[in-house]
Amino acid sequence: MSITNMSRGYDLEDRTLRFAKEVIAFVGSLPRTMANVETSRQLIRAAGSVGANYIEANESLGKKDFCMKVRISRREAKESRYWLQLVESGEGDRTAQEKLIQEATELMKIFGAILRNSQ
């Protein structure tokens, strides 16, 4: 991996960490309904998994392992978007919810581009 790719990798690691933290903060502001409690658990797991798998990808032993971990990150970003769309937010939380959905979508696209460029 070149120095340019390494710096981009670390930026994406930071971005996925920020995404997970923002999701956790968002979940903390949600109304405590039975549906939200269950949905929030899934959302937090998926959002945290995006970055965790990307970190593993950067530590991979080969190209095949790297691509598999990036695919998982993309899948977890897609799952995060799904749970974000499903959760019931209050009026004040809709803007934050839309921003997080947009970020999940952008992460999916980024990981898709990484996969295309890696093959």
C-alpha positions as a printed NumPy array, in Angstrom:
array([[  0.   ,   0.   ,   0.   ],
       [  1.424,   3.38 ,  -0.962],
       [  1.716,   6.326,   1.41 ],
       [ -1.17 ,   8.043,  -0.391],
       [ -3.412,   5.016,   0.133],
       [ -2.317,   4.74 ,   3.755],
       [ -3.315,   8.319,   4.518],
       [ -6.673,   7.807,   2.802],
       [ -7.105,   4.569,   4.769],
       [ -6.591,   6.289,   8.059],
       [ -8.974,   9.082,   7.068],
       [-11.626,   6.454,   6.329],
       [-10.902,   4.754,   9.643],
       [-11.531,   8.083,  11.374],
       [-14.669,   8.677,   9.322],
       [-16.128,   5.272,  10.175],
       [-15.329,   5.823,  13.85 ],
       [-17.11 ,   9.195,  13.737],
       [-20.087,   7.536,  12.041],
       [-20.358,   4.91 ,  14.792],
       [-20.092,   7.563,  17.524],
       [-22.732,   9.733,  15.846],
       [-25.054,   6.739,  15.568],
       [-24.603,   5.998,  19.284],
       [-25.388,   9.633,  20.157],
       [-28.423,   9.569,  17.85 ],
       [-29.733,   6.375,  19.442],
       [-29.391,   7.987,  22.872],
       [-31.783,  10.743,  21.809],
       [-34.5  ,   8.439,  20.461],
       [-37.857,   7.836,  22.164],
       [-37.72 ,   4.628,  24.21 ],
       [-40.296,   2.487,  22.466],
       [-40.12 ,  -1.277,  22.337],
       [-39.454,  -1.145,  18.586],
       [-36.703,   1.454,  18.962],
       [-34.913,  -0.529,  21.665],
       [-34.616,  -3.59 ,  19.425],
       [-33.887,  -1.609,  16.252],
       [-31.287,   0.522,  18.046],
       [-29.353,  -2.547,  19.157],
       [-29.107,  -3.727,  15.567],
       [-28.195,  -0.234,  14.368],
       [-25.368,   0.202,  16.879],
       [-23.924,  -3.216,  16.023],
       [-24.013,  -2.556,  12.278],
       [-22.607,   0.981,  12.551],
       [-19.703,  -0.164,  14.728],
       [-19.016,  -3.084,  12.446],
       [-18.457,  -0.806,   9.435],
       [-15.251,   0.617,  10.87 ],
       [-14.146,  -2.525,  12.698],
       [-14.139,  -4.498,   9.463],
       [-12.379,  -1.717,   7.591],
       [ -9.616,  -1.695,  10.211],
       [ -9.318,  -5.46 ,   9.743],
       [ -9.138,  -4.924,   5.974],
       [ -6.193,  -2.573,   6.437],
       [ -4.434,  -5.275,   8.458],
       [ -5.268,  -8.043,   5.973],
       [ -2.771, -10.633,   4.857],
       [ -3.591, -10.427,   1.177],
       [ -5.784,  -8.987,  -1.526],
       [ -8.528, -11.619,  -1.174],
       [ -8.782, -11.041,   2.593],
       [ -8.761,  -7.263,   2.062],
       [-11.607,  -7.447,  -0.464],
       [-13.669,  -9.716,   1.807],
       [-13.369,  -7.321,   4.765],
       [-14.217,  -4.306,   2.589],
       [-17.284,  -6.194,   1.296],
       [-18.351,  -6.769,   4.892],
       [-17.864,  -3.063,   5.657],
       [-20.028,  -2.167,   2.659],
       [-22.683,  -4.649,   3.745],
       [-22.673,  -3.28 ,   7.309],
       [-23.018,   0.289,   5.992],
       [-26.007,  -0.862,   3.942],
       [-27.487,  -2.569,   6.99 ],
       [-26.907,   0.584,   9.057],
       [-28.832,   2.569,   6.469],
       [-31.694,   0.079,   6.687],
       [-31.921,   0.316,  10.486],
       [-31.663,   4.112,  10.323],
       [-34.631,   4.176,   7.957],
       [-36.588,   1.845,  10.221],
       [-36.034,   3.553,  13.571],
       [-38.761,   5.892,  14.842],
       [-37.229,   9.294,  15.526],
       [-38.833,  12.274,  17.166],
       [-39.415,  15.513,  15.281],
       [-36.113,  17.045,  16.404],
       [-34.124,  13.958,  15.428],
       [-35.189,  13.768,  11.769],
       [-32.358,  15.962,  10.514],
       [-29.765,  13.881,  12.367],
       [-31.398,  10.72 ,  11.047],
       [-31.264,  11.982,   7.455],
       [-27.602,  12.996,   7.836],
       [-26.72 ,   9.542,   9.15 ],
       [-28.608,   7.854,   6.316],
       [-26.644,  10.014,   3.875],
       [-23.348,   9.124,   5.558],
       [-24.172,   5.396,   5.466],
       [-24.965,   5.74 ,   1.761],
       [-21.697,   7.569,   1.1  ],
       [-19.729,   4.917,   2.999],
       [-21.389,   2.21 ,   0.895],
       [-20.303,   4.027,  -2.255],
       [-16.754,   4.516,  -0.979],
       [-16.371,   0.847,  -0.114],
       [-17.847,  -0.1  ,  -3.489],
       [-15.257,   2.088,  -5.236],
       [-12.462,   0.548,  -3.173],
       [-13.632,  -2.899,  -4.254],
       [-13.78 ,  -1.926,  -7.923],
       [-10.284,  -0.448,  -7.76 ],
       [ -8.894,  -3.464,  -5.913],
       [ -9.961,  -6.035,  -8.463]])
